[in-house]
Amino acid sequence: MCSRFILLITVLYVFSSSAFAQLRLPALVSDGMVLQRDHQLNIWGWAAPGDRVSVKFGGKQFKARAAAEGAWQVQLPSMKAGGPFIMEISAGKEKITIKDILIGDVWLCSGQSNMEHQMSLHATRYAAEIARSTNPAIRQFLVRRATDLQGPGKDLKGSWTSANPTNVLRFSAVAYFFAAALYDKLQVPIGLINSSVGGSPIEAWLSEEALREFPDIFKTVERNKDTSYINALLRKAQAREEESRKKEPADKGLTSSTPWYSPAYKPRRWRTITVPGYWEDQGIRDLDGVVWYRKEIEVPASMTGIPATVFLGRIVDADVLYINGAQAGNTTYQYPQRKYAIPAGVLRPGKNLLVVRVTNDRGKGGFVPDKPYYITAGGESVDLKGDWQYKVGEVYEEPPKGGGIILQYQPMALYNAMIAPMEKYAIRGIVWYQGESNASRGSAALYNRLLPALITDWRTRWRQGNLPFLYVQLPNFMDVNYKPSESHWAELREAQLKTLSVPQTGMAVTIDLGEWNDVHPDNKKDVGERLALAARKTAYGEELVYSGPLYQSAEVKGDKIIIHFSSTGTGLTTIDGEAPGSVAIAGADKRFVWANAKIEGNTLVVWSPKIPAPLYVRYAWADNPENPNLYNREGLPASPFRTD
């Protein structure tokens, strides 16, 4: 009885102590953190009002007193790269020990989905890199998604992890390859703060103060501060969702007495269709709804009894995969590549039934071409491309109703929740990969002001002068247009190119790294490594060619136009040895035609017999230019540009 009583008292004491603990630290200041070398460091947190706080680090002690609201902060002197170290923080009878601290370079990595995309989504391409990724000196703090429409938040949610084959799967792929390239060159710890959200527009990442310079956007900021307005929108969206759930399913493939995915189902009046491909291109006109795909395949015995993987490319919009009547995978939106892990025992020797239920809300539905479609197991594979059978399960009379409000896309919502709480944390610079959302809205002219505003805004918040700001110019994407044409994506790339006029900025050109059918191109390594080149030049002052040719000026000489560039390195060239492509020329009427072009020294000479009095030139001016082959001899591509 005595021992039980003592145990009870001990438990109560521990519980009460933790319940009333007032010494707290921000999530960034935690085990495994990387602190910025050669810079004064802020360590901050919260304690009981009036408490004396002590921070012991590097053999020195730093003291502060908690203010009336409990906040405190100390400043540590700049230190050289090294570690691991321990930090002890105490206030009153409370004490926190932070372990495994490194001092190196910290980079804030932000933007939308191409920055957010984790290594796990590119694990097939980068299997070798993942296998050898163990490096405790490369670490990521993954900021959890959050929004705040009212004002700057106080803290983040997340934790530090070091690179290894397990942890690296959650690293931003672009950020990881950026860090790995920097580490190879610098041999100092690299910390990545990954604060990114797929689909987010740039406005969501600016502060309220910065957005005051944009009156139309600022109206939305003020409107969103009305919590009753926001709550009403959220309630309406929830009501619509609940009403939708109450409706009886109309998909005949699910309501049939025998579901269409069942091996017991006997198919009747199914038609033939080719995978990959969109159904609108194969005899199904303007259908938004549900289409079922069905195929029997022969699987050798050597591929059974072991785990397998199904690659289903990309599907627009959502899908559910069934194998032999059992659900084997599903994805709820169009962008992720489909890679489904199949447990041992699902595949059988001989005939296997694959059924895919595809849901499409708008636009073309089906299987995206030029993607991988196969099953693999034990080093063998079965191709899934070719003829399938299909049947329509449901036709939407109108697209599913949207409405409501997406909080993470609202102006300043992400800045408040995912940027403001870290502004005291010293960093080496910023890496930004964003613009797809703004390009799709045709807002390049506004982006031309918003991107420099964001750079100024964040530099002001960090109070570290002209922090190096590196960013990715949008890659090639969508259908190739074989005629000179206008392009929202080209206009946004131009806005990004112009932002190089802001001091201490660097841009990675990626016009050769995109995919026509995927807004999330698989090649993330070259993007990260080009950003690392920009960092070595912009942040570390290394003399090197970090960029491909950048348009500088143009001069008209008779019936020709001479284009001058910077960043030509050791000379202009074409990657394929052919004449420069994707070059268009126009006269005063701005009716562009394809031009002849040749390299002379470090200039590009452009002409066309159709335009005897030329005034303007465009290069790679398209969503997805057909042959943007102009490079410098260092192997870096020229940025798209126009002189008009």
N, C-alpha and C positions, 0 to 999 in steps of 0.2 A: 504493500500500500504506500509506503514511504517513497519508494522509487517512482511509482506512478504519479504521486503528487509532485515530486521534483520535476518529472518530465512535463507535466501539465503546466507548471509555473514557467518552465523554460520556454515552452511553445508560446505561451501567452506573452512572455517578455519579447521574444523575437518578433511575434506578430505586431505587438504594439509599437516596437521600435521602428519596424519597417513602415507601419501605417502612418507614423508621425514623422518619418524622415523628411527633412526639408532641404538637405544638400542634394542638388540635382545638377546634371551636366547636359548640354545639348548632345544630340545623337552623334554628331560628327566627332565630338571629343570623347572617344571611346577606344576600347582595345583594338589594336591593329591600325590605328590612324597613321596617316602620313602628314607630317608638318612641313611647311614650306621652308626650304633652306635659305640662308642669306637674307632673311627678312624678319623684322620684328613680328612677334606672334601674339595674337590675342587668345587667352584662355578665359572663358566666361561660364556663368551658370547662375544658379539660384540657391539661396539659403534663407534661414530665418532672418527677418529684418534686424539689422544691427550686428549680426554675427561677424566675427573676425574669420576670414578665410585665408588659409595658407596653401600655397602651391609649391611643392618641392620637385625640382627637375634639373638635371644636369649638375648636381652638386650645389645648387643654389636654392634659396627660398624667396618666394614672392608673396606679398600680403595685400589683402584688400578687405574692405568692410562692406557687407551687404547693405544696399540702400533700403529705404522704407518699404519698397515693393518686393524686396528680396534679391534683386539683381546685383551681381558683382562681376568684376572683370580685372584681370591682371595682364600685364604685357611682359613677354619674355624677350630677351635680346636675340638678335639673329645668330644662327648657328650653322655650322657646316653639315654636309650630308653625312649620315651615319645611322647607327642603331643596331639592334633594338635597344630601346630605353624604357624606363618605368617612370611614371609620374604619380605623385601622391598628393591628393587634395583633401583637406580637412577643414571642418567648421564645427566648433563646439566639440561634442563627443562623436561626431560623425566623420567617417573617413572613406574615401574612394581611391582605389589603386587602379591606374590604367596601365596595361601591360603591352609589350610588343610594339612600341612606337618607333617609327622610322622618320628620318628627316631627309627630304629629297625635294622633288618638284611635284606640285599639285596642279592638275588641269581640270577645270570645270568643263564638262562635255554636255551640250544641251541641244535641243531642237525637236524634230518630230520623228516619225517612225524609222527613217533610215539611220538616225543616231541611236534610237532605242533598240533596234533589231539586235537580238542577242545571238551569241555564237551558236547556241543550240539550233537556231533556224538555218544555219549554214554549216552544220556539222558534217555533212557528206563531203562538201567541197574542201573543208579545212580539217579533215580527220587527223592528218599528220601534225598540223600545227597545234591542235587540241591535245594530242597525245604527248607532245613535248612542251606543254605550256607551263609546267611547274616552275615558278619563279616567285618566291616570297617577297621580292622587292617590287613587284607590280601588284597594285591593289586597287580595288574599286569600292566606292561607297555608292550603292544603288539607292537613290531616293525614291521612296514609294510615291505613287500618284496621289495627289491631293489638290484641292481647289479652295480658294477663299475669295469671295466677292466683296468683302468688307474692308480688309486692310492687311498689311504685312503680318505674317505669322511669326511666332517666336521660335519654333523648332521644327525639325524634320523627323521623318521616320525612315529608318534604314540602318545599315551596319556595314563595317569594313570586312572585306574578304580578300584573301591573296590568291593569285593565279595558280591554279592546278587543273588537271583534266576534268575535275568535277565542278569546281567553282567557276571556271572560265566560261562554262556554258551559259551563265547568267550575265557575263560581261557584255557590254556593247561591243559588237564585232569591230566597228570602225575604231572605237576608242582603244580596244585592246591592241590592234595592229599599230595604231599610233604610238601607244606606250611601249610596245615591244621594240619598235624601230628606234625610239628615243633612248631606251635603256641600252640597246646594243651600242649606241654611239656615246652616251654619257656615262654609263655604268653608275648611275645613282638611282635610288628608289623613285618610282613614279606612282603617284596617287591619282586616281581618276574619280571625280565626283560626277556620276551619271544621273543627270536630271533632265529627262526627256519624255515626251508624250506623243504618241502616234496621232497624226491628223491635226495637230495643234497649229493654229495660225500664229504669226509673229506677234500679233497684238496681245495674245494671252501672256506673253513673256515680258511685257513692258510694265513699268510701275505707273501708278496713278499720276504722279507728277509728270512723267515723260509723256503720257497720253493727253495731257492738257494741251499739247501742241497740235493735237488732231481733233478738232471740235466734233466732227461727226462720230468718231469712235468714243469720245469722252461722254457724249450723251448716253451711250449704252452703259458706260461705267456708272454714271449717276443713277440711271434707271435700275440697274442691277443691285444697287444698294438697298432698294426697297424690298425687304424680305417678304412682305406679304405678296408682292408681285411675283417673286421667284417661287415662293411656296405654292401659289395658285397654278403656275405653269407646271410645276412638278406634280401637283395633285391631278391635273388634267391628263398629263402623260400617264400617270399610274392608273387612272380610271380607264383610259383607252386600252392599256395593256391588260387590265383585269377583264374588261369586256371582251377583248380578243380571245382570252383564255376560255371564257365561258362558251364561245361558239363551238358548235359541233365541227370536228375536222371534216373538211370537204375533200381531202385527198383520197381518191379512190384506191390508191395503193395501200393505204393504211386502214380504210374502212371496209375493204373487201373481206368476205368471210374467211379467205385465206390471204394473208398479207403478201404483197408482191415480192417481198424479199425471202419468203419461205421456200425451201426446196420442194415443199408439197404443192406449191402453186403451179398450175398448168397454164403457161402463157398462151394467150389467143390474141390475134390481130396486133402483134407487135411489129414495128417497122425497123428497117436497117438504118443505122447512122454511123458515121465515122468518128472515132476518138483518136487524137484530139480534134476539136473543132467546135464552133458555136452552132446551136441548133437553128438560129435564124438564117445561117448560111446553108442549111441543109434541108430546106423544105418546110420549116415551121415558122410561120410569119408572125412577127410582133407578139410573141407569147411571153407574158410574165406569169410565172406560176411554178408548178412542180413537174419535172420530167424525170422518169425512172429509166435507168440504164441497166442492161443485163448482159452478162457474157459468161459462157462456160469455157474454162481453160483446162488444159492438161498439165498437171504438176508431177514431175518425176519423184519417185520414192525418196531419192537422195535429198530432196528439199523439204521433206516432212519430218515430223518429230523433233524439229529444232526451231528456234525463233526465226521469224522472217520479217521483212520490211516491205511495205507496199508504197510505191511512189506514184501519186496521182497528180503530179504537176501542180497546176492551179485550177480552181473551179470557180466559176462565177454564178451565184454568189456563195451559197452554203451547200454542204453535202453531208450525207451519212453513208458510210460504207458498211455493207453487210457481206460476210463471207460464209457460205454454207448455212445461211439463216441466222447467224449471230452478228450483232453489231461489232464492227472491228475498228471504227474510228469515226470522228465527225469534226467538222470545222464550221463555225457560224458566220464567217464573212470571207470575202474573196481573196484577201491579200496573202495570207500565209501559204507557203508551198506545202502540199499535202505529203506527209511522210508518216505513215502509220506503222507502229511496232505491233507485230502479230505474235502472240505467244505460241510456244510449241504445242502442237496438237490440233491447231485450227485447220491448217492445210492437210489435205488427205492425198494419198497416192492416187493418180488418175484424175477423174473429173472433179472440178471445184467450181462452185457457182459464186460469181461476184455480182452484186447488185449495188448500184449507187443511186441514191435519191438526191436529186439536184434541185435546189430552190433558187429562183432568180426573181428579184423584185422589179428591176428595170434594166433597159439596155439589152445587150446580147448575153444569152445564158449558155453555159456549157463548159467544155474543157479547153483551157487556153493552149494554143499550139506552141511548139518549140519548147516544151518542158518534158521532164522525164516521166514516163509511164511504164512501170514494170514492177514485178515482184522479185525479190532477191532473198536467197537463203543459202548458207553454206557455200558461198562463192559462185553459185549458179543463179540464173535469172530466167524469168518468163516475161516476154514482151506483152504489154497490154494494149498497144496501139492497133488500130485496124477497125474492123466491123464489130459493132455491138448492136443489140436490139434496144429499142426505146418505146415508151408509151407515156402519154401525158396523164398525170395523176390529178392535176388541178389547174384551172385557169383563173387567174385573178381578174376580176372585172375592173378593178382599179388598183394601183399600187397600194400596199399596206400603208396606212396613215402614219405619218411621223408626228411632228409637232413637239411641244414641250421645249426644253432647253437643254443643251449639252454644256454642262458647267465648265468642262476643261477647255472649251473653245471660246470662252468669254474673255473680253479684254481684261488684262491684269490678273486673271484668276490663277494662273500658274506662277506668275511672278510672286504674288503674295504668299503662296503656299510652298513653292518649291525652289525659290531663289532667295527671297528676302531673309529667311532664317539663317542663311550661311554667309552673309555679307561680312561678318567679322573674321571669317576664316581665311587666312592669307593663301593666295594661289599664285601660280606662275603665269597663267594665262587662260584663255577661253577657246574652246573648239565648238563650232556651231555648224549644224547640218539641218537646214530647214528651208522651206520655200515652196514645196510642192502644193501645199494647201492654198497659198496665196496665188500661185500661178494658175491653178484651176479656176480661180475666181476672176482672173483677168485683172488683177490689181497691181501690176508691175509698177505703174507710175507712183502709187502710194508706197509700195515696197521700197522704191528708190529713196524715200524719206524715212521709212520705218527702220530699215536695217542700220543706217548711221545713227538714228535716234536710240536704238537698242544698245549699240556699242557705247555711246556717250552715257547712257543711263547706267549701265552696269559698271563702267569705269568710275562714274561718280559715286556709286554705292560702295565700291570696294576701297576707294581712296588710296589706290596704289599707282596713281598716275596713268599713263597710257599703257594699260595692260595689253600684252599681245592678244590680238583677236584673229583667230584663223577660222575660215569657213569653206564650205564646199559649194562650188557652183553646180547647179542642177545638171544631171546627166541627160543623155538622149533618151527619149521615151515616146511611146505611141507609134502610130503608123508612119512609115516613110512616105513623104510627099515628093514626087519626082518633078514637080514644077516649083519655081520660086513662089513663096507664099508667106502670109503673115503667121505669127505664132505667139501665143501668150507665154509659152515656155521660153522662147528666145528673148522676149521682152524682159522676163524676170532675170534671165542670165545676164542681160545687159545691166540691169539694176545692181546685180551682184558685182559685175565687173567695175562699174563706176564707184562702188564702195571702196575700192583699193585706194582712192584718193584720201581716205581717212588714215592718219598716221598709224603705224605699227599694226597694220593688217596684212594678212596673207590669204590667198585664195587657191584652193586645189581645183584645177580644171578636170572635169570628168566626162567630157562630151564623148569619150570613147569607151566608157565603162558601163553604160546603161543597157537596158533590154527593152525592146519595143513593146513587149507584152507584160512588163512587170515594173511597177513603180518602185519596187524594192529589189534592185539588181543584186545578184548573188556575189559579185566581186566586191568585197568589202576591204580586202587586204591592200589593194592598190590605192584605194581612197585613203586609208589610214596612213600608208607610207608616204603618199604625196603631202598629206597634212604634216607629217613629221619633217619632211623637207622644208616646208614653210616655217615650221617652228624653229628649225636649226638656223634659218636665215633671220627670221623676224624676232624671235625671243632670245636666241643665243648668239646672234651676231656673226655667224659663220659665213665666210665668203663662199657661196656656192650658187649654182643655178637651181632654183627651187620650183620655177614655173615654166610653162611653155610660153611661146610668143604671145605678147599682149599688144593689141592695136594701140598705136601712138598717134599717127597722123596720116593724111592722104594728100596727094598733090596731083592735079590734072596736067598731063603733058600731051597736048594734041589729042589723039584718039585713044590715049591710054591713061590709066590711073595708077600711080605708084603708092603702095601702102608701106608705111614704116612701122616698125615694131620695137618694143623693148623686150627684154628677157629672151633674146635670140640665142644666148649661150655661145657655143662655138659655130653656130650657123643654122640657117633654115634648111629644112629638108622635108620630104614626104615619107611617110611611114612605109609606103608600098613601092616607092621608086617611080610612081606614075606622076603625071602633072597634077598640081593642086586641084582638088575637087571641091564641090559645094560652094563655088564662087559665082555670085550673080552681079550683074552690072545694069545700070539704068541711066537715062538722061534726065532732063528736067521734069518729064512727066512721071518719073518714079515707077515706070513699068519695067520690072526687072526681067532679065533673060539670063540664061546660063552663059558664063563668060569663059574665055580662054585665060589661062594664068600661067605664069612661070616665075621661078625664083631667080633673082639677080642679086647676088651678095646677100645682104640681110633685108632685102625688100621683096615685095610681091608685085609683079607687073600684071595688070589686068586689062583686058580689052575684048571687044566683040565687033565683028563687021556689021552687026545689026544696030549698034549704037555708035554712030560716028562722032557724037558730041557727049561723051560720058561725064557724069557728075558724081555718081554714087556707086558704092560697092557694098555687098553683104557677103559674109562668110559664115557657113554653117548656120544660117538663119532659118531654123525650122524646129519643130518639136523633136524630130529625130532625123537629122540631116543624113543624106544618102552616103556621102563619102568625105567626111571631115579628116583629111589625111595630112594636114599641115602640122609639122612638129619642129622642135629644135633637135639638134644632133644628140642632145642628152636624153632624148626619148620622151619628152613631155609635150602634150598636145597644145596647139594654139587655142585660145579662147574664141568662141564665136563673137562676131562684132558686126556692126553696120556703121557706115560713114554718114548716113542720111538722118 
